[in-house]
Amino acid sequence: MLLKSINLFASKLSGKFSLRTVLIVPFILQLVVVVGLVGYFSFSNGQLAVEKRVIQLQSEAIELMQIHIYQYFLEEMPDLVNQNGRLDPFKIEPVLNQKQFTPFLNNLTQSLSGQHLLVKRSEMVVAESLFEQTDKPVVFFSSQNAHISLIRASVQHLIEGFGNLSQIEGDKQLTFYFNQQRQFIRVTPLKADHDWLILVIVSEKDFMEDINANTTIIIWLSILAVFIAIWVGSSTAKWIVRPIEVLNQAAQELSSGKWDQCLRVERADELGNLAQSFNTMASQLRESFAALKELEEIVNKSPVVIFLWRADEQWSVEFVSDNIQQFGYSVDDFQSGRVPFATIIHPDDLNRVAFDVNQYSQTGMTDFTQVYRMITKTGEVRWLDDQTWIRRATDGTITHYQGIVMDITERKRAEKALRDSEERYRLIAEHATDMISRHNLAGIFLYASPACRVLLGYDPDELIGHYAYEFFHPDDFKAFKLKARSTFLASQIGYPVSYRIRKKSGEYL
């Protein structure tokens, strides 16, 4: 879950930067982190090695000082050694010969590094490695008056840590900072059973020169590596991003209607395949656009107008074909919203159309047909045949209505003229004294005027659906059939014919 969240965050974050930045920055950050960690662990391991080396040198120095002091008292003051071979603290005088003892301490400093001291628990310095060589005895002096500030600071640190020097029991290893440099203190009571302490003070900087030099080299190498990484990353990013930028530019040109885009394929990797795919897509788009353009020209030359309405109260138009101009309107009139489609529907038909659309939409139908009147821009009333398809989202919500609208005004006028003609024909037929009838090609009655009641005694409904020859005289049917055939072959519109027809009473007229 945490990894998924991190990946999601990284995806969102990377989406805010350019591809060039995304390619370069992580590479440099990884390099800086790796080099930094290597430098840090190298420096830390160096410090640990220094600490181990300091402890080792301090142990050697203390051991040598213990041996030298014991030999000194054994050779120079043999009466101070008791019967057990140990120094008698009650016979030791606080006087040392610097000429014999100081060179030893100085040799320790030169060979093992650091400051080497003998200190009484009463905070009096007995001997130190920086005394000048002289034959004069060393008279004890307070550590607070020592001429080396490092000695004073070291003894003061011991006092602060233990309360006083008499509280120090056994071997102790401490560190403190003096002049912003870490100092290692090793304090050990002298094994001669008196109140002297051996102090060995070693500065970390005496051993850190090589480590600091290596650290400096690592820093400069890191800086150099970062610049090299930036150069390599920039070159790599340019090598990767440049074809993508060319592809993006071509895609923008393609989207603006410049269909003649074609990329040079100079690489065999994924970007080369992408360029090849783009060329294929561009070719297909050119063909599709040409076909669409041809279809658009066909539609615009036809009487059928294509609409795409939004599913709102005014049926706002999202698309309309150019041939809307046949009604006096422009495409921009509808797409700009200046003319909502509902405003061009005849007021007497608007409520019916809206009700039908609502009903069809609620019943789950996919398409429906309506006939209604519209008002052109000049105010003329035209009849429309509207075939509409309902477009729904995945959740079933209606988003658009897509339809084709055709002007059927002339058809409506023809239908009206036909109805008027039929009405006139019906009036003539119903009021004529002669019988008027209409038949199909098989001779079946389709219509019989009311005069058939007077002439034949039949109601019109008794004749409709029957063959006319059912009522012919048997002797006249053959002659009628021959006459009708000859007239048909001669393509004559009408012809006179005489025959006898049976009345309802059985008589022939």
HUGIWO-V855129 format. One record per pair of residues at least 4 apart in sequence whose C-alpha atoms are under 8 Angstrom apart, sorted by the first residue. I is the first residue (numbers start at 1). J is the second residue. D is the distance in whole Angstrom. If there is no record, write none. Layout:
i->I j->J d->D
i->I j->J d->D
//
This chain:
i->1 j->5 d->6
i->2 j->6 d->6
i->3 j->7 d->6
i->4 j->8 d->6
i->5 j->9 d->6
i->6 j->10 d->6
i->7 j->11 d->6
i->8 j->12 d->6
i->9 j->13 d->6
i->10 j->14 d->6
i->11 j->15 d->6
i->12 j->16 d->7
i->13 j->17 d->7
i->14 j->18 d->8
i->14 j->22 d->6
i->17 j->21 d->6
i->17 j->22 d->7
i->18 j->22 d->6
i->19 j->23 d->6
i->19 j->237 d->8
i->19 j->241 d->7
i->20 j->24 d->6
i->20 j->234 d->8
i->20 j->237 d->5
i->20 j->238 d->7
i->20 j->241 d->7
i->21 j->25 d->6
i->22 j->26 d->7
i->23 j->27 d->7
i->23 j->233 d->7
i->23 j->237 d->6
i->24 j->28 d->6
i->24 j->230 d->7
i->24 j->233 d->5
i->24 j->234 d->6
i->24 j->237 d->7
i->25 j->29 d->6
i->26 j->30 d->6
i->27 j->31 d->6
i->27 j->229 d->8
i->27 j->233 d->7
i->28 j->32 d->6
i->28 j->226 d->6
i->28 j->229 d->6
i->28 j->230 d->7
i->28 j->233 d->8
i->29 j->33 d->6
i->30 j->34 d->6
i->31 j->35 d->6
i->31 j->225 d->8
i->31 j->226 d->7
i->31 j->229 d->8
i->32 j->36 d->6
i->32 j->222 d->7
i->32 j->226 d->7
i->33 j->37 d->6
i->34 j->38 d->6
i->35 j->39 d->6
i->35 j->222 d->6
i->36 j->40 d->6
i->36 j->222 d->8
i->37 j->41 d->6
i->38 j->42 d->6
i->39 j->43 d->6
i->39 j->215 d->7
i->39 j->218 d->7
i->39 j->219 d->8
i->40 j->44 d->6
i->41 j->45 d->6
i->42 j->46 d->6
i->43 j->47 d->6
i->43 j->211 d->7
i->43 j->215 d->7
i->44 j->48 d->6
i->45 j->49 d->6
i->46 j->50 d->6
i->46 j->211 d->6
i->47 j->51 d->6
i->47 j->208 d->8
i->48 j->52 d->6
i->49 j->53 d->6
i->50 j->54 d->6
i->50 j->204 d->7
i->50 j->207 d->6
i->50 j->208 d->8
i->51 j->55 d->6
i->52 j->56 d->6
i->53 j->57 d->6
i->54 j->58 d->6
i->54 j->184 d->8
i->54 j->202 d->7
i->55 j->59 d->6
i->55 j->186 d->8
i->56 j->60 d->6
i->57 j->61 d->6
i->57 j->112 d->6
i->58 j->62 d->6
i->58 j->186 d->7
i->58 j->200 d->6
i->58 j->202 d->8
i->59 j->63 d->6
i->60 j->64 d->6
i->61 j->65 d->6
i->61 j->108 d->7
i->61 j->112 d->7
i->61 j->200 d->7
i->62 j->66 d->6
i->62 j->188 d->8
i->62 j->198 d->7
i->62 j->200 d->7
i->63 j->67 d->6
i->64 j->68 d->6
i->65 j->69 d->6
i->65 j->198 d->8
i->66 j->70 d->6
i->66 j->190 d->7
i->66 j->191 d->7
i->67 j->71 d->6
i->68 j->72 d->6
i->69 j->73 d->6
i->70 j->74 d->6
i->70 j->87 d->8
i->70 j->192 d->7
i->71 j->75 d->6
i->72 j->76 d->6
i->72 j->77 d->8
i->73 j->77 d->5
i->73 j->78 d->6
i->73 j->80 d->7
i->73 j->81 d->8
i->73 j->87 d->8
i->74 j->78 d->5
i->74 j->80 d->7
i->74 j->81 d->7
i->77 j->81 d->8
i->80 j->87 d->6
i->80 j->88 d->5
i->80 j->89 d->8
i->80 j->91 d->6
i->80 j->92 d->6
i->81 j->85 d->6
i->81 j->86 d->5
i->81 j->87 d->4
i->81 j->88 d->6
i->82 j->86 d->6
i->82 j->87 d->6
i->82 j->88 d->6
i->86 j->192 d->7
i->87 j->92 d->8
i->87 j->192 d->5
i->87 j->193 d->7
i->88 j->92 d->7
i->88 j->192 d->8
i->88 j->193 d->8
i->89 j->192 d->8
i->89 j->193 d->6
i->89 j->194 d->5
i->94 j->126 d->8
i->94 j->139 d->7
i->94 j->140 d->7
i->95 j->137 d->6
i->95 j->138 d->6
i->95 j->139 d->6
i->95 j->140 d->8
i->96 j->101 d->7
i->96 j->137 d->5
i->96 j->138 d->5
i->96 j->139 d->8
i->97 j->101 d->6
i->97 j->135 d->6
i->97 j->136 d->7
i->97 j->137 d->5
i->97 j->138 d->7
i->98 j->102 d->5
i->98 j->103 d->8
i->98 j->131 d->8
i->98 j->133 d->6
i->98 j->134 d->6
i->98 j->135 d->6
i->98 j->136 d->6
i->98 j->137 d->6
i->98 j->138 d->6
i->99 j->103 d->7
i->99 j->133 d->5
i->99 j->134 d->5
i->99 j->135 d->5
i->99 j->136 d->8
i->100 j->104 d->7
i->101 j->105 d->7
i->102 j->106 d->6
i->102 j->127 d->7
i->102 j->128 d->7
i->102 j->129 d->6
i->102 j->130 d->8
i->102 j->131 d->6
i->102 j->132 d->7
i->102 j->133 d->6
i->103 j->107 d->6
i->103 j->129 d->8
i->103 j->133 d->7
i->104 j->108 d->6
i->104 j->129 d->8
i->105 j->109 d->6
i->105 j->116 d->6
i->105 j->128 d->7
i->105 j->129 d->5
i->105 j->130 d->8
i->106 j->110 d->6
i->106 j->129 d->5
i->106 j->130 d->7
i->107 j->111 d->6
i->108 j->112 d->5
i->108 j->113 d->7
i->108 j->116 d->8
i->108 j->129 d->8
i->109 j->113 d->4
i->109 j->114 d->5
i->109 j->115 d->6
i->109 j->116 d->7
i->109 j->129 d->7
i->113 j->202 d->7
i->113 j->206 d->8
i->114 j->200 d->7
i->114 j->201 d->5
i->114 j->202 d->4
i->114 j->203 d->7
i->115 j->128 d->7
i->115 j->129 d->6
i->115 j->130 d->8
i->115 j->199 d->8
i->115 j->200 d->6
i->115 j->201 d->5
i->115 j->202 d->6
i->116 j->128 d->6
i->116 j->129 d->5
i->116 j->198 d->7
i->116 j->199 d->6
i->116 j->200 d->5
i->116 j->201 d->6
i->117 j->125 d->7
i->117 j->126 d->7
i->117 j->127 d->6
i->117 j->128 d->4
i->117 j->129 d->7
i->117 j->198 d->6
i->117 j->199 d->5
i->117 j->200 d->6
i->118 j->125 d->6
i->118 j->126 d->5
i->118 j->127 d->5
i->118 j->128 d->6
i->118 j->196 d->6
i->118 j->197 d->6
i->118 j->198 d->5
i->118 j->199 d->6
i->119 j->123 d->6
i->119 j->124 d->6
i->119 j->125 d->5
i->119 j->126 d->5
i->119 j->127 d->7
i->119 j->196 d->6
i->119 j->197 d->5
i->119 j->198 d->6
i->119 j->199 d->7
i->120 j->124 d->5
i->120 j->125 d->6
i->120 j->126 d->7
i->120 j->195 d->6
i->120 j->196 d->4
i->120 j->197 d->6
i->121 j->164 d->8
i->121 j->165 d->5
i->121 j->166 d->5
i->121 j->195 d->6
i->121 j->196 d->6
i->121 j->197 d->7
i->122 j->165 d->7
i->122 j->166 d->7
i->123 j->142 d->6
i->123 j->143 d->6
i->123 j->144 d->8
i->123 j->155 d->8
i->123 j->165 d->7
i->124 j->140 d->6
i->124 j->141 d->5
i->124 j->142 d->4
i->124 j->143 d->5
i->125 j->140 d->6
i->125 j->141 d->6
i->125 j->142 d->6
i->125 j->143 d->6
i->125 j->146 d->8
i->126 j->138 d->7
i->126 j->139 d->7
i->126 j->140 d->5
i->126 j->141 d->7
i->127 j->131 d->8
i->127 j->138 d->7
i->141 j->145 d->7
i->141 j->146 d->7
i->142 j->146 d->7
i->143 j->151 d->7
i->143 j->152 d->6
i->143 j->155 d->7
i->144 j->152 d->6
i->145 j->152 d->8
i->146 j->151 d->7
i->146 j->152 d->6
i->148 j->152 d->7
i->149 j->153 d->6
i->150 j->154 d->6
i->150 j->178 d->7
i->151 j->155 d->6
i->152 j->156 d->6
i->153 j->157 d->6
i->153 j->178 d->7
i->154 j->158 d->6
i->154 j->185 d->7
i->154 j->201 d->8
i->155 j->159 d->6
i->156 j->160 d->6
i->157 j->161 d->6
i->157 j->176 d->8
i->158 j->162 d->6
i->158 j->163 d->8
i->158 j->164 d->7
i->158 j->165 d->7
i->159 j->163 d->5
i->159 j->164 d->5
i->159 j->165 d->6
i->160 j->164 d->7
i->162 j->167 d->6
i->162 j->168 d->7
i->163 j->167 d->7
i->164 j->168 d->8
i->166 j->195 d->8
i->168 j->172 d->8
i->168 j->189 d->8
i->169 j->188 d->8
i->169 j->189 d->7
i->170 j->188 d->6
i->170 j->189 d->6
i->171 j->186 d->7
i->171 j->187 d->6
i->171 j->188 d->5
i->171 j->189 d->7
i->172 j->186 d->6
i->172 j->187 d->5
i->172 j->188 d->6
i->173 j->184 d->7
i->173 j->185 d->6
i->173 j->186 d->5
i->173 j->187 d->7
i->174 j->184 d->6
i->174 j->185 d->5
i->174 j->186 d->6
i->175 j->182 d->7
i->175 j->183 d->5
i->175 j->184 d->5
i->175 j->185 d->6
i->176 j->182 d->6
i->176 j->183 d->5
i->176 j->184 d->7
i->177 j->181 d->5
i->177 j->182 d->4
i->177 j->183 d->6
i->178 j->182 d->6
i->178 j->183 d->7
i->181 j->203 d->7
i->181 j->204 d->7
i->181 j->205 d->7
i->182 j->203 d->6
i->182 j->204 d->6
i->182 j->205 d->8
i->183 j->201 d->7
i->183 j->202 d->6
i->183 j->203 d->5
i->183 j->204 d->6
i->184 j->201 d->6
i->184 j->202 d->5
i->184 j->203 d->6
i->184 j->204 d->7
i->185 j->199 d->7
i->185 j->200 d->6
i->185 j->201 d->5
i->185 j->202 d->7
i->186 j->199 d->6
i->186 j->200 d->5
i->186 j->201 d->7
i->187 j->197 d->7
i->187 j->198 d->6
i->187 j->199 d->5
i->187 j->200 d->7
i->188 j->197 d->6
i->188 j->198 d->5
i->188 j->199 d->7
i->189 j->195 d->7
i->189 j->196 d->6
i->189 j->197 d->4
i->189 j->198 d->6
i->190 j->194 d->7
i->190 j->195 d->7
i->190 j->196 d->6
i->190 j->197 d->5
i->190 j->198 d->6
i->202 j->206 d->8
i->203 j->207 d->8
i->204 j->208 d->6
i->205 j->209 d->6
i->207 j->211 d->8
i->208 j->212 d->6
i->209 j->213 d->6
i->210 j->214 d->6
i->211 j->215 d->6
i->212 j->216 d->6
i->213 j->217 d->6
i->214 j->218 d->6
i->215 j->219 d->6
i->216 j->220 d->6
i->217 j->221 d->6
i->218 j->222 d->6
i->219 j->223 d->6
i->220 j->224 d->6
i->221 j->225 d->6
i->222 j->226 d->6
i->223 j->227 d->6
i->224 j->228 d->6
i->225 j->229 d->6
i->226 j->230 d->6
i->227 j->231 d->6
i->228 j->232 d->6
i->229 j->233 d->6
i->230 j->234 d->6
i->231 j->235 d->6
i->232 j->236 d->6
i->233 j->237 d->6
i->234 j->238 d->6
i->235 j->239 d->6
i->236 j->240 d->6
i->237 j->241 d->6
i->238 j->242 d->5
i->239 j->243 d->7
i->240 j->244 d->7
i->241 j->245 d->6
i->242 j->246 d->6
i->243 j->247 d->6
i->243 j->271 d->7
i->244 j->248 d->6
i->244 j->271 d->8
i->245 j->249 d->6
i->246 j->250 d->6
i->247 j->251 d->6
i->247 j->263 d->8
i->247 j->275 d->7
i->247 j->278 d->8
i->248 j->252 d->6
i->249 j->253 d->6
i->250 j->254 d->6
i->250 j->261 d->6
i->250 j->262 d->8
i->250 j->263 d->8
i->251 j->255 d->6
i->252 j->256 d->6
i->253 j->257 d->7
i->253 j->258 d->5
i->253 j->259 d->8
i->253 j->261 d->7
i->254 j->258 d->5
i->254 j->259 d->5
i->254 j->260 d->8
i->254 j->261 d->7
i->254 j->282 d->8
i->259 j->282 d->7
i->259 j->285 d->8
i->259 j->286 d->6
i->260 j->282 d->8
i->260 j->286 d->8
i->261 j->279 d->8
i->261 j->282 d->7
i->262 j->279 d->6
i->262 j->282 d->7
i->263 j->275 d->6
i->263 j->276 d->8
i->263 j->278 d->8
i->263 j->279 d->6
i->264 j->275 d->8
i->265 j->272 d->6
i->265 j->275 d->6
i->265 j->276 d->7
i->266 j->272 d->7
i->267 j->271 d->7
i->267 j->272 d->5
i->267 j->273 d->8
i->268 j->272 d->5
i->268 j->273 d->7
i->269 j->273 d->6
i->270 j->274 d->6
i->271 j->275 d->6
i->272 j->276 d->6
i->273 j->277 d->6
i->274 j->278 d->6
i->275 j->279 d->6
i->276 j->280 d->6
i->277 j->281 d->6
i->278 j->282 d->6
i->279 j->283 d->6
i->280 j->284 d->6
i->281 j->285 d->6
i->282 j->286 d->6
i->283 j->287 d->6
i->284 j->288 d->6
i->285 j->289 d->6
i->286 j->290 d->6
i->287 j->291 d->6
i->288 j->292 d->6
i->289 j->293 d->6
i->290 j->294 d->6
i->291 j->295 d->6
i->292 j->296 d->6
i->293 j->297 d->6
i->294 j->298 d->6
i->295 j->299 d->6
i->296 j->300 d->6
i->296 j->321 d->8
i->297 j->301 d->6
i->298 j->302 d->6
i->299 j->303 d->8
i->299 j->304 d->7
i->299 j->305 d->7
i->299 j->321 d->8
i->299 j->323 d->8
i->300 j->304 d->8
i->300 j->305 d->8
i->300 j->321 d->7
i->300 j->322 d->6
i->300 j->323 d->5
i->301 j->323 d->7
i->302 j->323 d->8
i->303 j->323 d->7
i->303 j->406 d->6
i->303 j->407 d->7
i->304 j->323 d->8
i->304 j->404 d->6
i->304 j->405 d->6
i->304 j->406 d->5
i->304 j->407 d->7
i->305 j->320 d->7
i->305 j->321 d->6
i->305 j->322 d->8
i->305 j->323 d->6
i->305 j->324 d->6
i->305 j->404 d->6
i->305 j->405 d->5
i->305 j->406 d->6
i->306 j->319 d->8
i->306 j->320 d->6
i->306 j->321 d->5
i->306 j->402 d->8
i->306 j->403 d->6
i->306 j->404 d->5
i->306 j->405 d->6
i->307 j->317 d->7
i->307 j->318 d->8
i->307 j->319 d->6
i->307 j->320 d->5
i->307 j->321 d->7
i->307 j->402 d->6
i->307 j->403 d->5
i->307 j->404 d->6
i->307 j->405 d->8
i->308 j->317 d->6
i->308 j->318 d->5
i->308 j->319 d->5
i->308 j->320 d->6
i->308 j->400 d->7
i->308 j->401 d->6
i->308 j->402 d->5
i->308 j->403 d->6
i->309 j->315 d->5
i->309 j->316 d->6
i->309 j->317 d->5
i->309 j->318 d->6
i->309 j->319 d->7
i->309 j->400 d->5
i->309 j->401 d->5
i->309 j->402 d->6
i->310 j->315 d->5
i->310 j->316 d->5
i->310 j->317 d->6
i->310 j->318 d->7
i->310 j->399 d->6
i->310 j->400 d->5
i->310 j->401 d->6
i->311 j->315 d->6
i->311 j->316 d->8
i->311 j->398 d->7
i->311 j->399 d->5
i->311 j->400 d->5
i->311 j->401 d->7
i->312 j->316 d->7
i->314 j->340 d->6
i->314 j->341 d->6
i->314 j->342 d->5
i->314 j->343 d->8
i->315 j->340 d->6
i->315 j->341 d->6
i->315 j->342 d->6
i->316 j->334 d->7
i->316 j->335 d->8
i->316 j->337 d->7
i->316 j->340 d->5
i->316 j->341 d->6
i->317 j->334 d->6
i->317 j->335 d->6
i->317 j->337 d->7
i->317 j->340 d->7
i->317 j->341 d->7
i->318 j->334 d->8
i->318 j->335 d->6
i->319 j->331 d->8
i->319 j->335 d->7
i->320 j->324 d->7
i->320 j->331 d->6
i->320 j->334 d->8
i->320 j->335 d->8
i->321 j->331 d->7
i->322 j->330 d->7
i->322 j->331 d->6
i->324 j->328 d->7
i->324 j->329 d->6
i->324 j->330 d->6
i->324 j->331 d->7
i->325 j->329 d->5
i->325 j->330 d->6
i->325 j->331 d->8
i->327 j->376 d->5
i->327 j->377 d->6
i->328 j->376 d->6
i->328 j->377 d->5
i->328 j->378 d->7
i->329 j->333 d->6
i->329 j->376 d->8
i->329 j->377 d->6
i->330 j->334 d->7
i->331 j->335 d->6
i->332 j->336 d->5
i->333 j->337 d->7
i->333 j->338 d->5
i->333 j->339 d->6
i->334 j->338 d->6
i->334 j->339 d->5
i->334 j->340 d->6
i->334 j->341 d->7
i->339 j->343 d->7
i->339 j->344 d->8
i->340 j->344 d->8
i->341 j->345 d->7
i->342 j->350 d->7
i->344 j->374 d->5
i->344 j->375 d->5
i->344 j->376 d->7
i->345 j->349 d->7
i->345 j->350 d->6
i->345 j->372 d->8
i->345 j->373 d->6
i->345 j->374 d->4
i->345 j->375 d->6
i->346 j->350 d->6
i->346 j->372 d->8
i->346 j->373 d->5
i->346 j->374 d->5
i->346 j->375 d->6
i->346 j->381 d->8
i->347 j->351 d->8
i->349 j->353 d->6
i->349 j->372 d->6
i->349 j->373 d->7
i->350 j->354 d->6
i->351 j->355 d->6
i->352 j->356 d->6
i->353 j->357 d->6
i->353 j->370 d->7
i->353 j->372 d->7
i->354 j->358 d->6
i->355 j->359 d->6
i->356 j->360 d->6
i->357 j->361 d->6
i->358 j->362 d->6
i->359 j->363 d->6
i->360 j->364 d->7
i->360 j->365 d->6
i->360 j->367 d->8
i->360 j->368 d->7
i->361 j->365 d->6
i->361 j->390 d->7
i->361 j->398 d->8
i->365 j->390 d->8
i->366 j->389 d->6
i->366 j->390 d->5
i->366 j->391 d->8
i->367 j->387 d->7
i->367 j->388 d->5
i->367 j->389 d->4
i->367 j->390 d->6
i->368 j->387 d->6
i->368 j->388 d->6
i->368 j->389 d->7
i->369 j->385 d->7
i->369 j->386 d->6
i->369 j->387 d->5
i->369 j->388 d->6
i->370 j->385 d->6
i->370 j->386 d->5
i->370 j->387 d->7
i->371 j->383 d->7
i->371 j->384 d->6
i->371 j->385 d->5
i->371 j->386 d->6
i->372 j->383 d->6
i->372 j->384 d->6
i->372 j->385 d->7
i->372 j->386 d->8
i->373 j->381 d->6
i->373 j->382 d->6
i->373 j->383 d->4
i->373 j->384 d->6
i->374 j->381 d->6
i->374 j->382 d->5
i->374 j->383 d->6
i->374 j->384 d->7
i->375 j->379 d->6
i->375 j->380 d->6
i->375 j->381 d->5
i->375 j->382 d->6
i->376 j->380 d->5
i->376 j->381 d->6
i->376 j->382 d->7
i->382 j->407 d->7
i->382 j->408 d->8
i->382 j->409 d->6
i->383 j->407 d->6
i->383 j->408 d->5
i->383 j->409 d->5
i->383 j->412 d->7
i->384 j->405 d->6
i->384 j->406 d->5
i->384 j->407 d->5
i->384 j->408 d->6
i->384 j->409 d->7
i->385 j->405 d->6
i->385 j->406 d->5
i->385 j->407 d->6
i->385 j->408 d->6
i->386 j->403 d->7
i->386 j->404 d->6
i->386 j->405 d->5
i->386 j->406 d->7
i->387 j->403 d->5
i->387 j->404 d->5
i->387 j->405 d->7
i->388 j->401 d->6
i->388 j->402 d->6
i->388 j->403 d->4
i->388 j->404 d->7
i->389 j->401 d->6
i->389 j->402 d->5
i->389 j->403 d->6
i->390 j->398 d->7
i->390 j->400 d->7
i->390 j->401 d->5
i->390 j->402 d->6
i->391 j->398 d->6
i->391 j->399 d->6
i->391 j->400 d->5
i->391 j->401 d->6
i->391 j->402 d->7
i->392 j->396 d->5
i->392 j->397 d->5
i->392 j->398 d->4
i->392 j->399 d->6
i->392 j->400 d->7
i->393 j->397 d->5
i->393 j->398 d->6
i->393 j->399 d->6
i->408 j->412 d->6
i->409 j->413 d->6
i->410 j->414 d->6
i->411 j->415 d->6
i->412 j->416 d->6
i->413 j->417 d->6
i->414 j->418 d->6
i->415 j->419 d->6
i->416 j->420 d->6
i->417 j->421 d->6
i->418 j->422 d->6
i->419 j->423 d->6
i->420 j->424 d->6
i->421 j->425 d->6
i->422 j->426 d->6
i->423 j->427 d->6
i->424 j->428 d->6
i->425 j->429 d->6
i->426 j->430 d->6
i->427 j->431 d->6
i->428 j->432 d->6
i->429 j->435 d->8
i->429 j->436 d->6
i->429 j->449 d->6
i->429 j->450 d->8
i->430 j->449 d->6
i->430 j->450 d->6
i->430 j->451 d->7
i->431 j->450 d->8
i->431 j->451 d->8
i->432 j->451 d->7
i->433 j->451 d->6
i->434 j->451 d->6
i->434 j->455 d->8
i->435 j->448 d->7
i->435 j->449 d->6
i->435 j->450 d->7
i->435 j->451 d->5
i->435 j->452 d->5
i->435 j->455 d->7
i->436 j->448 d->6
i->436 j->449 d->5
i->436 j->451 d->8
i->437 j->445 d->7
i->437 j->446 d->7
i->437 j->447 d->5
i->437 j->448 d->4
i->437 j->449 d->6
i->438 j->445 d->6
i->438 j->446 d->5
i->438 j->447 d->5
i->438 j->448 d->7
i->439 j->443 d->5
i->439 j->444 d->5
i->439 j->445 d->5
i->439 j->446 d->5
i->439 j->447 d->7
i->440 j->444 d->6
i->440 j->445 d->7
i->440 j->446 d->7
i->442 j->467 d->8
i->443 j->467 d->5
i->443 j->468 d->6
i->443 j->469 d->8
i->444 j->464 d->7
i->444 j->465 d->6
i->444 j->466 d->5
i->444 j->467 d->4
i->444 j->468 d->6
i->445 j->463 d->6
i->445 j->464 d->5
i->445 j->465 d->5
i->445 j->466 d->6
i->445 j->467 d->6
i->445 j->468 d->7
i->446 j->464 d->5
i->446 j->465 d->7
i->447 j->460 d->7
i->447 j->464 d->6
i->448 j->452 d->7
i->448 j->460 d->5
i->448 j->461 d->8
i->448 j->463 d->7
i->448 j->464 d->7
i->449 j->460 d->7
i->450 j->454 d->8
i->450 j->459 d->7
i->450 j->460 d->6
i->451 j->455 d->6
i->452 j->456 d->5
i->452 j->457 d->6
i->452 j->458 d->6
i->452 j->459 d->7
i->452 j->460 d->7
i->453 j->457 d->4
i->453 j->458 d->5
i->453 j->459 d->5
i->453 j->460 d->7
i->455 j->503 d->8
i->456 j->502 d->7
i->456 j->503 d->4
i->456 j->504 d->6
i->456 j->509 d->8
i->457 j->503 d->6
i->457 j->504 d->5
i->457 j->505 d->7
i->458 j->462 d->6
i->458 j->463 d->7
i->458 j->503 d->8
i->458 j->504 d->6
i->459 j->463 d->7
i->460 j->464 d->6
i->466 j->470 d->7
i->467 j->471 d->8
i->468 j->472 d->7
i->469 j->477 d->7
i->471 j->501 d->5
i->471 j->502 d->5
i->471 j->503 d->8
i->472 j->476 d->7
i->472 j->477 d->6
i->472 j->499 d->7
i->472 j->500 d->6
i->472 j->501 d->5
i->472 j->502 d->6
i->473 j->477 d->6
i->473 j->499 d->7
i->473 j->500 d->5
i->473 j->501 d->6
i->473 j->502 d->7
i->473 j->508 d->7
i->474 j->478 d->8
i->475 j->479 d->8
i->476 j->480 d->6
i->476 j->499 d->6
i->476 j->500 d->7
i->477 j->481 d->6
i->477 j->499 d->8
i->478 j->482 d->6
i->479 j->483 d->6
i->480 j->484 d->6
i->480 j->497 d->7
i->480 j->498 d->8
i->480 j->499 d->7
i->481 j->485 d->6
i->482 j->486 d->6
i->483 j->487 d->6
i->483 j->497 d->8
i->484 j->488 d->6
i->485 j->489 d->6
i->486 j->490 d->6
i->487 j->491 d->6
i->487 j->492 d->6
i->487 j->494 d->8
i->487 j->495 d->7
i->488 j->492 d->6
i->500 j->508 d->6
i->500 j->509 d->6
i->501 j->508 d->5
i->501 j->509 d->5
i->502 j->506 d->6
i->502 j->507 d->6
i->502 j->508 d->4
i->502 j->509 d->6
i->503 j->507 d->5
i->503 j->508 d->6
i->503 j->509 d->7
//
